Amino acid sequence: MLGNIGPLEIIVVLIIALIVFGPKRLPELGSSLGRGIREFRGAVTGDKDDGEAEAKRLESSQPAPPAAEEPAEREVISDKRS
């Protein structure tokens, strides 16, 4: 069944996905799809621990969000012009 899908069809599907989801959302969808496939494969083969270890490794490799900085105090300068 998948033997009939050629490179042209794959390119058309990717272009449609890019138009529908947009360039910002497409990488998120790809990573979540890959994670889902890994979880499914782990559930089928029974390698549950490997998937959890991989998820923890991915979470630890992502940089932590920057700490919220306190706003700087601003000096109010009044300019009186006559």
N, C-alpha and C positions, 0 to 999 in steps of 0.2 A: 504494500500500500504506500509506504513512504518512498519507494523506488521511483515513483513518477514525479517527485518534487525535484526540480532542478534549481540551479543557482538564480535564474531569473525570477522564479516564483518566490524564493526566499527573500530576494531583494525587494520585491513588490510588497511582501508582508511586512518587512522591516520599515519601509517607507510609510505604509499605512499606520503602523504602530507609532512611528515618530510624529505623524500628523495628529493622531488621536490623542496621544498621551503627552506630547511635547518633549523637548530636549531635557528639561530639568527633572522630569518624573521618570524617564526611561531607565536611567541607571538604578534607581531605587527598585523599579519593577524587576529588573534583571537580577539584582542581588536577592530579592525576596523569592523569585522563582528558583534560583540556584539553591537557596536555603531549604525551600520546600522539597525540591528533588532530593537533596541530601537526607532530609528527615525521612522522606518516603523510602529511600533506599536503605537507610538504617533500620527502619521498622520492618521492612521485608526480610532483610538478612539477619536481623537481631543484633546489630552492632549499635546499641543504644548509647553506650558510653562514649564512643568515638564522636558522635554527633554533638553531645553535650560538651565534650572537651573542645571541639572545634568552635562551637558557639562562644564558649568562654574565652578562647584564644582571640577570636575576632573582636569581642567586646573590649578586651584589654588592649588590643593594638590600636583602637581608635583613640585619638587624642581627646582629652577631657575638655569640655567647654570652658572658655575663659571665665575667670571669676568676675563677678560684677564689680566694677569700680565705683567708688563713691564720686558723686559729681564734685567738680572743683568749685571752690567758693569764688564767686565773682565780685569784683569791686564795682560799685555803682558810681559812675562819674557823671555829675550833672553839669551841663554846659549852659550857662546863662548868657544868652545873647540879647542885646538891647536893640 
